[in-house]
Amino acid sequence: MDNKEKVIKAFKDSEEPLNATKVSELSGVEKKEVDKIMKDLKKDETIVSPKRCYWTLKK
């Protein structure tokens, strides 16, 4: 499983929106890498922000 899949899995497994630090803790991926992956996920609209600095998978 690559880092992107780990990050997406962290979002899938979570009941609530997550910030990058929490995603890093849950996925075991370094925060700097999580920031890059989340930037790509935001760009292709895989994740959306229900509140500032917190993200969740698009339904």
N, CA, C and O atoms as CSV, one atom per row, in Angstrom:
chain,resi,resn,atom,element,x,y,z
A,1,MET,N,N,0.854,-1.180,0.000
A,1,MET,CA,C,0.000,0.000,0.000
A,1,MET,C,C,0.899,1.241,0.000
A,1,MET,O,O,1.776,1.382,0.853
A,2,ASP,N,N,0.672,2.130,-0.960
A,2,ASP,CA,C,1.493,3.336,-1.003
A,2,ASP,C,C,0.918,4.402,-0.059
A,2,ASP,O,O,-0.163,4.229,0.505
A,3,ASN,N,N,1.649,5.487,0.099
A,3,ASN,CA,C,1.257,6.526,1.057
A,3,ASN,C,C,-0.099,7.146,0.730
A,3,ASN,O,O,-0.881,7.448,1.631
A,4,LYS,N,N,-0.377,7.334,-0.560
A,4,LYS,CA,C,-1.662,7.930,-0.940
A,4,LYS,C,C,-2.818,7.034,-0.489
A,4,LYS,O,O,-3.827,7.523,0.019
A,5,GLU,N,N,-2.666,5.724,-0.676
A,5,GLU,CA,C,-3.709,4.791,-0.247
A,5,GLU,C,C,-3.875,4.817,1.272
A,5,GLU,O,O,-4.993,4.718,1.777
A,6,LYS,N,N,-2.763,4.950,2.001
A,6,LYS,CA,C,-2.830,5.029,3.468
A,6,LYS,C,C,-3.592,6.268,3.918
A,6,LYS,O,O,-4.391,6.214,4.852
A,7,VAL,N,N,-3.332,7.392,3.237
A,7,VAL,CA,C,-4.017,8.645,3.578
A,7,VAL,C,C,-5.516,8.519,3.296
A,7,VAL,O,O,-6.336,8.909,4.127
A,8,ILE,N,N,-5.873,7.984,2.146
A,8,ILE,CA,C,-7.294,7.814,1.804
A,8,ILE,C,C,-7.968,6.868,2.797
A,8,ILE,O,O,-9.104,7.104,3.206
A,9,LYS,N,N,-7.273,5.802,3.184
A,9,LYS,CA,C,-7.825,4.858,4.163
A,9,LYS,C,C,-8.078,5.556,5.499
A,9,LYS,O,O,-9.085,5.283,6.152
A,10,ALA,N,N,-7.185,6.446,5.912
A,10,ALA,CA,C,-7.387,7.183,7.165
A,10,ALA,C,C,-8.680,7.996,7.102
A,10,ALA,O,O,-9.426,8.050,8.080
A,11,PHE,N,N,-8.945,8.626,5.963
A,11,PHE,CA,C,-10.203,9.370,5.796
A,11,PHE,C,C,-11.404,8.436,5.816
A,11,PHE,O,O,-12.416,8.739,6.447
A,12,LYS,N,N,-11.297,7.292,5.121
A,12,LYS,CA,C,-12.410,6.332,5.077
A,12,LYS,C,C,-12.750,5.801,6.454
A,12,LYS,O,O,-13.924,5.641,6.789
A,13,ASP,N,N,-11.727,5.526,7.257
A,13,ASP,CA,C,-11.925,4.919,8.576
A,13,ASP,C,C,-12.411,5.911,9.621
A,13,ASP,O,O,-12.881,5.509,10.686
A,14,SER,N,N,-12.303,7.201,9.329
A,14,SER,CA,C,-12.666,8.219,10.308
A,14,SER,C,C,-14.134,8.617,10.186
A,14,SER,O,O,-14.677,8.738,9.088
A,15,GLU,N,N,-14.754,8.814,11.338
A,15,GLU,CA,C,-16.158,9.254,11.375
A,15,GLU,C,C,-16.262,10.766,11.201
A,15,GLU,O,O,-17.311,11.281,10.814
A,16,GLU,N,N,-15.175,11.472,11.488
A,16,GLU,CA,C,-15.215,12.934,11.487
A,16,GLU,C,C,-14.137,13.503,10.568
A,16,GLU,O,O,-13.198,12.797,10.198
A,17,PRO,N,N,-14.270,14.778,10.198
A,17,PRO,CA,C,-13.238,15.421,9.365
A,17,PRO,C,C,-11.888,15.438,10.074
A,17,PRO,O,O,-11.820,15.515,11.301
A,18,LEU,N,N,-10.818,15.367,9.293
A,18,LEU,CA,C,-9.464,15.293,9.840
A,18,LEU,C,C,-8.601,16.434,9.333
A,18,LEU,O,O,-8.816,16.947,8.235
A,19,ASN,N,N,-7.613,16.833,10.147
A,19,ASN,CA,C,-6.598,17.763,9.663
A,19,ASN,C,C,-5.350,16.943,9.316
A,19,ASN,O,O,-5.293,15.746,9.597
A,20,ALA,N,N,-4.373,17.577,8.717
A,20,ALA,CA,C,-3.182,16.866,8.231
A,20,ALA,C,C,-2.430,16.163,9.354
A,20,ALA,O,O,-1.916,15.062,9.158
A,21,THR,N,N,-2.361,16.780,10.517
A,21,THR,CA,C,-1.650,16.171,11.644
A,21,THR,C,C,-2.320,14.863,12.058
A,21,THR,O,O,-1.644,13.862,12.298
A,22,LYS,N,N,-3.634,14.873,12.139
A,22,LYS,CA,C,-4.377,13.673,12.541
A,22,LYS,C,C,-4.242,12.585,11.479
A,22,LYS,O,O,-4.087,11.409,11.809
A,23,VAL,N,N,-4.301,12.975,10.206
A,23,VAL,CA,C,-4.127,12.010,9.117
A,23,VAL,C,C,-2.748,11.364,9.231
A,23,VAL,O,O,-2.609,10.154,9.052
A,24,SER,N,N,-1.740,12.162,9.526
A,24,SER,CA,C,-0.383,11.662,9.681
A,24,SER,C,C,-0.309,10.634,10.813
A,24,SER,O,O,0.317,9.586,10.663
A,25,GLU,N,N,-0.951,10.939,11.942
A,25,GLU,CA,C,-0.953,10.011,13.080
A,25,GLU,C,C,-1.661,8.707,12.731
A,25,GLU,O,O,-1.171,7.626,13.058
A,26,LEU,N,N,-2.810,8.806,12.068
A,26,LEU,CA,C,-3.606,7.613,11.764
A,26,LEU,C,C,-2.980,6.743,10.680
A,26,LEU,O,O,-3.079,5.516,10.726
A,27,SER,N,N,-2.339,7.377,9.710
A,27,SER,CA,C,-1.820,6.632,8.560
A,27,SER,C,C,-0.374,6.189,8.737
A,27,SER,O,O,0.087,5.269,8.062
A,28,GLY,N,N,0.344,6.849,9.652
A,28,GLY,CA,C,1.754,6.536,9.835
A,28,GLY,C,C,2.641,7.147,8.766
A,28,GLY,O,O,3.814,6.791,8.649
A,29,VAL,N,N,2.083,8.075,7.979
A,29,VAL,CA,C,2.831,8.761,6.925
A,29,VAL,C,C,3.317,10.096,7.481
A,29,VAL,O,O,2.590,10.772,8.209
A,30,GLU,N,N,4.539,10.471,7.140
A,30,GLU,CA,C,5.114,11.735,7.611
A,30,GLU,C,C,4.219,12.916,7.221
A,30,GLU,O,O,3.660,12.940,6.125
A,31,LYS,N,N,4.084,13.901,8.129
A,31,LYS,CA,C,3.160,15.021,7.893
A,31,LYS,C,C,3.485,15.786,6.612
A,31,LYS,O,O,2.577,16.203,5.892
A,32,LYS,N,N,4.764,15.971,6.327
A,32,LYS,CA,C,5.146,16.692,5.115
A,32,LYS,C,C,4.618,15.957,3.872
A,32,LYS,O,O,4.142,16.586,2.927
A,33,GLU,N,N,4.706,14.649,3.885
A,33,GLU,CA,C,4.199,13.822,2.778
A,33,GLU,C,C,2.668,13.879,2.730
A,33,GLU,O,O,2.082,13.940,1.649
A,34,VAL,N,N,2.026,13.860,3.896
A,34,VAL,CA,C,0.558,13.961,3.966
A,34,VAL,C,C,0.102,15.277,3.342
A,34,VAL,O,O,-0.877,15.302,2.596
A,35,ASP,N,N,0.808,16.373,3.643
A,35,ASP,CA,C,0.451,17.677,3.065
A,35,ASP,C,C,0.470,17.627,1.540
A,35,ASP,O,O,-0.434,18.150,0.888
A,36,LYS,N,N,1.502,16.997,0.970
A,36,LYS,CA,C,1.597,16.888,-0.495
A,36,LYS,C,C,0.452,16.062,-1.064
A,36,LYS,O,O,-0.173,16.442,-2.054
A,37,ILE,N,N,0.186,14.921,-0.422
A,37,ILE,CA,C,-0.879,14.028,-0.900
A,37,ILE,C,C,-2.234,14.726,-0.800
A,37,ILE,O,O,-3.048,14.645,-1.721
A,38,MET,N,N,-2.474,15.411,0.319
A,38,MET,CA,C,-3.755,16.104,0.491
A,38,MET,C,C,-3.913,17.218,-0.537
A,38,MET,O,O,-5.025,17.481,-0.994
A,39,LYS,N,N,-2.819,17.872,-0.903
A,39,LYS,CA,C,-2.886,18.913,-1.927
A,39,LYS,C,C,-3.402,18.325,-3.244
A,39,LYS,O,O,-4.250,18.919,-3.911
A,40,ASP,N,N,-2.882,17.156,-3.605
A,40,ASP,CA,C,-3.354,16.480,-4.824
A,40,ASP,C,C,-4.807,16.041,-4.694
A,40,ASP,O,O,-5.584,16.173,-5.640
A,41,LEU,N,N,-5.175,15.520,-3.529
A,41,LEU,CA,C,-6.555,15.068,-3.318
A,41,LEU,C,C,-7.532,16.241,-3.366
A,41,LEU,O,O,-8.663,16.088,-3.829
A,42,LYS,N,N,-7.101,17.410,-2.891
A,42,LYS,CA,C,-7.944,18.617,-2.968
A,42,LYS,C,C,-8.127,19.029,-4.415
A,42,LYS,O,O,-9.223,19.393,-4.841
A,43,LYS,N,N,-7.018,18.963,-5.177
A,43,LYS,CA,C,-7.049,19.393,-6.578
A,43,LYS,C,C,-8.039,18.563,-7.391
A,43,LYS,O,O,-8.811,19.110,-8.178
A,44,ASP,N,N,-8.016,17.232,-7.200
A,44,ASP,CA,C,-8.946,16.393,-7.977
A,44,ASP,C,C,-10.264,16.157,-7.238
A,44,ASP,O,O,-11.063,15.309,-7.635
A,45,GLU,N,N,-10.485,16.923,-6.147
A,45,GLU,CA,C,-11.733,16.942,-5.385
A,45,GLU,C,C,-12.114,15.590,-4.794
A,45,GLU,O,O,-13.296,15.262,-4.697
A,46,THR,N,N,-11.112,14.806,-4.399
A,46,THR,CA,C,-11.369,13.559,-3.681
A,46,THR,C,C,-11.759,13.875,-2.246
A,46,THR,O,O,-12.574,13.177,-1.643
A,47,ILE,N,N,-11.155,14.958,-1.694
A,47,ILE,CA,C,-11.515,15.404,-0.351
A,47,ILE,C,C,-12.068,16.825,-0.423
A,47,ILE,O,O,-11.680,17.624,-1.275
A,48,VAL,N,N,-12.979,17.109,0.490
A,48,VAL,CA,C,-13.594,18.441,0.576
A,48,VAL,C,C,-13.522,18.917,2.021
A,48,VAL,O,O,-13.365,18.117,2.943
A,49,SER,N,N,-13.637,20.221,2.206
A,49,SER,CA,C,-13.504,20.808,3.538
A,49,SER,C,C,-14.857,21.267,4.085
A,49,SER,O,O,-15.428,22.238,3.590
A,50,PRO,N,N,-15.379,20.564,5.118
A,50,PRO,CA,C,-16.624,21.020,5.741
A,50,PRO,C,C,-16.387,22.189,6.695
A,50,PRO,O,O,-17.297,22.977,6.956
A,51,LYS,N,N,-15.149,22.300,7.221
A,51,LYS,CA,C,-14.786,23.442,8.053
A,51,LYS,C,C,-13.306,23.716,7.879
A,51,LYS,O,O,-12.549,22.836,7.469
A,52,ARG,N,N,-12.902,24.903,8.183
A,52,ARG,CA,C,-11.532,25.343,7.932
A,52,ARG,C,C,-10.475,24.383,8.498
A,52,ARG,O,O,-10.522,23.998,9.666
A,53,CYS,N,N,-9.529,24.012,7.640
A,53,CYS,CA,C,-8.392,23.147,7.995
A,53,CYS,C,C,-8.759,21.697,8.277
A,53,CYS,O,O,-7.891,20.918,8.668
A,54,TYR,N,N,-9.996,21.317,8.094
A,54,TYR,CA,C,-10.405,19.930,8.275
A,54,TYR,C,C,-10.984,19.406,6.982
A,54,TYR,O,O,-11.665,20.131,6.258
A,55,TRP,N,N,-10.713,18.145,6.693
A,55,TRP,CA,C,-11.080,17.570,5.409
A,55,TRP,C,C,-11.741,16.219,5.577
A,55,TRP,O,O,-11.500,15.511,6.555
A,56,THR,N,N,-12.580,15.868,4.610
A,56,THR,CA,C,-13.246,14.582,4.598
A,56,THR,C,C,-13.411,14.133,3.149
A,56,THR,O,O,-13.333,14.950,2.232
A,57,LEU,N,N,-13.635,12.848,2.942
A,57,LEU,CA,C,-13.832,12.352,1.581
A,57,LEU,C,C,-15.129,12.911,1.021
A,57,LEU,O,O,-16.119,13.050,1.740
A,58,LYS,N,N,-15.118,13.229,-0.268
A,58,LYS,CA,C,-16.308,13.718,-0.939
A,58,LYS,C,C,-17.298,12.555,-1.036
A,58,LYS,O,O,-16.923,11.444,-1.409
A,59,LYS,N,N,-18.523,12.810,-0.709
A,59,LYS,CA,C,-19.561,11.756,-0.724
A,59,LYS,C,C,-20.018,11.479,-2.128
A,59,LYS,O,O,-20.882,10.628,-2.339
